[in-house]
Amino acid sequence: MKSEKQTILIVDDIEMNRDILEQKFCQYYNTHCCENGLEALVYTKDHEKEIVAVLLDLVMPVMTGIQFLSIIREQKFLEDVPIFIITAEDNENIQLGTFDFGITDVITKPFNAKFLLKRVSSQIDLYLTKKSLEYTNMVQSKLLVERSKELAELSMKVTSTLALAIEMRSGETGTHVKSIQNMTRNVLTMLRKEQFNDLCTNMSDDDIENISYSSVLHDIGKIVVPDAVLNKPGRLTPEEYEIIKTHTVKGAELIDQIGLENNEVLSYAYDICRHHHERWDGRGYPDKLVGEDISIWAQIVSIADVYDALTQDRCYKKAFPKEKAISMIRNNECGVFNPDLCKVFCENIDQIDIP
C-alpha cells in the first residue's frame, strides 16, 4: 500500500520518458512529474518532506539537472534523499561531476525498468530506515533530557531540603542558606559585569547558577557536630571550637563520597565546604590557604556567610544592624577578606543583599 508521504519526483523534459518511469513506480509510490529543473525546484520547496527519491535528467530546458542539484545543495533541500541521474548523456566527466553533489547513482538510457525499480526501491528503504532511526533517536534523546531534568530538579530539592534541615538543627531561621545562595549569585553577576578578574569575566550564566546552588551546601558538615556544641548559647571553649571547625572537612568528605567526577556543582560544593572559613591572610582553616589560593567562589561564600551571620539572630547573639555589620567586615573584626572583593561587597551591599 502506498504511503501518502512517499513520493518519487520524476524530472525529465521528454514526456515518453516521464510516462515510462511513472508507470513503473506508480504501483508502489506516489509520483510527481516535472518537465525541467525549475518546476522540480518549486515542487520541492512545497513538498520536500514527502519526497523519498528523485529521478533526474541532466539535459533539460529552463533549468538543467546540474543547476537543480546546485540549488538544492546550496539551500540544503533533500538532504540524504536518494537522487538518481537518469540520462542519455554519455560524457563521462559530466556523469562523474554529478557525484560532487551527493547523488546516489547514474543510470544511462536506455535503462532496464525492472533493475531500476529494484535499485531505487532498495535505496528508498535504506533512506526511510535511517530516517526512522534518526527520529527514534531524537525521541529517545528528548526523553532522556526530560528525565535528566526531572532528576536534576529532584536532586536540587533533596539537597536544598537537607541544607535547610541542617540549618534549622542549629537553631537558625531557615533563611540562611537561601540568603547565601542569593548573595553569591548577586556578587558573581556583579563581578562579571565589572570584569573583576579573568575568571569572573568569563563565567557563563550556568557557571553562576551552579556556584550559587552549590553554596547552599557550605555548612553540610555541621550534621556531624553534636547539638550541645552547635547550639551552645555561650562562648565556646577551645576544645568546642575545634569541634566546630571540623564541619569544613567533614562536609567536603560527605560530598566527596557522593562523587565529584563529571559533576560541576559537587566540585564547587566540595571546595566551598572545605574553604569557606579560610582567610586572606592565611590564618583560616582547615588548610591555611593564603590570598588567591582561595577560590573566588569560596571567598564570596565566606564574606556572605559572615555578613548574614552578623545581621541575623543566633543562639549566641542578637542581630547587628546592616551598617554595623558592614563596618565590622571592613575593619577585619570577623576575618580577613580579599580587599578588592571586600570593597565591592561593602559598597554594593544594597544590591547584593536582596532576594
N, C-alpha and C positions, 0 to 999 in steps of 0.2 A: 504493500500500500504506500502510495506516495505521500510524503510529508509536505505540508504547505510551506514549510520553511526551508525546503531543499530544492533550490533552483539552479539549473545549469544555464549559464549565459553563453549563447552562441553568437559569434561576431564574424560575419563574412559578407562581402558585398555581392556574392553570387547567390541568387535565390535557390538554385538547384542544390548547391552545397548545404545551405541552411536547412532545406527540406529533408535532405538525406540524414543529416545529423539529428534533426528534431524527431524524425520518425523512429530513429534507433533508440533515442534516450527517453522519449516521452512516456514509454511504458513504465519506467522506473522513477523518473524525476519530473518535476515541473521544468519547463524550458521557456526561455525567452530569447527571441532572435533580434539582432540589430544588424543594420547594413554597413555600419562603419564605427570607428573608434569613438567618435563624438557621441553618437546615440548610446553606445555602451557605457560611456562615462556618465552621462546624465542618468541612465538607469541605475548604475552602480551607486551613485550618491543617494538615491532614494531607497534602494533595496539591498544595500550591502550585506545586511545580516542574513538575508535569505539565500545568498549565492554560495554554493558549495563547490563550484568548479567553473572554469572559463575555457571555452574552446575558441581560440583566437586566430584569425587570419592575419597575415602581415601586410600584404599589399591591398590597400583599400583607399577610396577617395575620401575627401574631407579630413579624416584623421586616420593615419596608418596604425597598424598594430603596435609598432615600436613607440609611436607617440603616445598611444593609450597606456602602454606599460610605464613609460617615463613619468606620466602624470600621476598614475595611481600609486607608484612608489614614492614620488615626492610628497603626495598628500596622505600617504600611509593608508590607502584603501586596500581591502582584500589581502591583508597580511596573513600569510600561512595558507590561504586558499589555493588549491592546486590550479595551475594555469597551463594549458596545453596549446602550443603553437601548431596549428594545422595549416600547412602551406604547400603551394607548388613551387615556391622559391627554392632554387637549387644552389644558391650561393652559400657555400659552407661558412664563410666568415660572418654573414648576416645571421645564419642559424645559430652559430656559436655565440654571437653577440647577445642573443636574447637571454642566455643563461645569466648574464650580468644583472638582469632584472629579476632573478629568482624564479624563473619559470620551472615547471616540473619536467616537461619533456617536449621534444619537437617531433611531430609526426608528419611525414610528407604525403602529399596527394599523388596518386590515388591511394587511399588507405583501406585496410581491411576493417569493416564496420564491427564485426564480432570482436576482433582484437582490441579495437579502440574502446568498445564498451567495457570489456574486462579491465583494461588498463586504467581508464578513467574511474570506474566504479571502485577499484581497489584503492586508488588514491583518495577518493572521497571518503571511503570507510576509515582510512588512516587519519584523515583530517578531522572527521567527526569524533573519532575515538580520542584524539588528542584534545579536541575542544571540550569533550565531556570530562576528561581527566582534569583539565585546567579549571573547569567550572567546579568540579568536586573539590579540588584542592583549595580553590578560592573560598568555597563554603566552609570547608573544614578549618581553614586559616581564620576566617571570621569568627567561627565558633570558639576556636582556641583563644583568640584575642579577647572575646567577650568573657570567656571563662577565666582567663588570666586577670582581667579587670575585676571580675567579681571576687576572685581570691585575694587580689591586692587590696580591694576595699575592705574585705572581711579581716584581712591581716592588720590593716590600719586601725580598724575598730577595736580589735582584740588588744593591739599594742597600746592604743590610747586609753582603753579601759584599765589595762594593767598599770600604766603610768599613773592614772588617776587614783587607782586603789592604793598604790604605794604612797602617793602624796597625802591622801586622806588618812592613811595609817599614821602618818607623822603629825596629825592634828592640824593640817593646813586646810584652807577653804575649798580646795578643789579647782581653783583658778590658776594656780602657779604654772602648771605645765602648758596650759593654753597661752598664758601671758608670755612665757619663754618662747614658744613657737611663733607667736605673732611678732614679738620684738626681734627675734632672729631673722624672720622674713623681711621685716621693715628695714633693719640695718643693712642686710645684704643687698637689698634693692637700692638703698641709698648709696652704698659704697660702689656698686656697679655704675650708677649714674655719675658719681663723682670721680670714677676711674681711680679708686683708692690705690689699687696695685694691679698688676697684670692678671693675677688670679681672679680678683673680684670683677675686673673689667670684662673678662672672657666667660664669666658664668652665664649659663643659659637659664631660662625660667625653670626648667626641670631641675637643674642643679640647686637653685634656690629653694624650690619646693622640697627636694629630697633632704637638704640640710635642715630646713625648718622642721620637717616632720621628724627627722632623727633626733632633734633636740629634746623632744618630749621624753626620751629615754635617759636623759642625763643623770637622773638620780635613781635609776632602776636598782642599783646596788644596795640601796637602803633596805631592800627586802630582807637582807641578812643581818641588819643591825637590830639588836634587842630593843624592845619597846621602852624599857627603863632608861636606856641611853638616848634613844631617838626623841622621846617626848619629855625628857628631863626639863623642868621649868627653870632650874637654876643654872649656875655656871658649871661647865663640865670639868671634871678632873683631868689631868694629863693622860691618864690611862683611858678614860672615856673618850677623850678627843682622838686618841689613836684608833679607837674602835670606829668612830665616825669616819675617819679618814679612809678606812678600808673600803667604803662604798664605791670609791672610784675604780679600784682594781677589781672588786667583786662584780661590779656592773659590767665592766669590759669582759670579764671571764664568762659571764652569763651570755652576753651577745656573741662571743667567740664560739660558744657551744652550739648556738643556733646555726652558725655557719656564715662566714663572711664572703666566701667565694662567689664572685659574679653578682653580689648584692650591694649596690652602691649605698643604699640607705643604711644598711647594717654596718658598712665600713665607716661611714660618717659617725654613726651612733657609737661605735666602739671607741673612736678617737675622742669624741665629746665626753663620753662616760669617764674615760681614763684621765683626760687632761683639762676638764673644766675648772679644776682647782689649782692649776699651775699659775705661776706669777711671772710677770715680765722680767723681774729681777732674779729669777731662778730660785726663789725661796718658797715655791709652792710644793704641791705633792700630786702624785706619788713619785714622779720621775725627775723632779727639779729641773724641768726644761727652762731654757733662757730665751727671751726675745722671740725672734721669728721661728725658732724651733717649735713653738706652739702654733698649731694650725689656726688660720684666721677664724674658722667656724668655732673651734674650742674657745678662742679668745672672746668671740661675740657672745656665746652662751655664758661664759664666765661673768662678763660685766652685766649682762641682762639678769643673770641669776642673783647677783649681789644687789642690783637695783630693786628687783622685785622683792627680795627678802627684806630689804630696808623699808620698803613702802607698804608692807603687809604685816598684820598682827601675827606673831608667832608665840608659841608656848613660853618662850623665854624673854619676850619683849613686845612692846607696843609699836605700831606703825609710825615711821617718821614721815613728816611732810615731804613732798616731792623735792622741794628746794633744798631741804636739809640733806636728803639722800644724795642729790647731785653734788652738793658741797663736800660730803664725806668721800665720795668717789674721786672727785678732783684732787682732794688732799691726801689720797692714798691711805685713808683710815680703814679701809676694808679690803686691802690688797693693793697690788701694784699692776697697772694695766699699760698696754701699748699706748704711749702718749698721744699718738695720732688718732688711734681708734677712740680713746677716751675723749678727746676733743670733739670728734664728730658725734659721739653718743650724747655727751652732755649738752652740746649746743643745739641738738635737734631732738631732745627728749620728747617734746610735744608732738612731733611727727612719728616718733618711734613707739611711744607708749600709748598706742591706740589699738583697738581690736582689728 
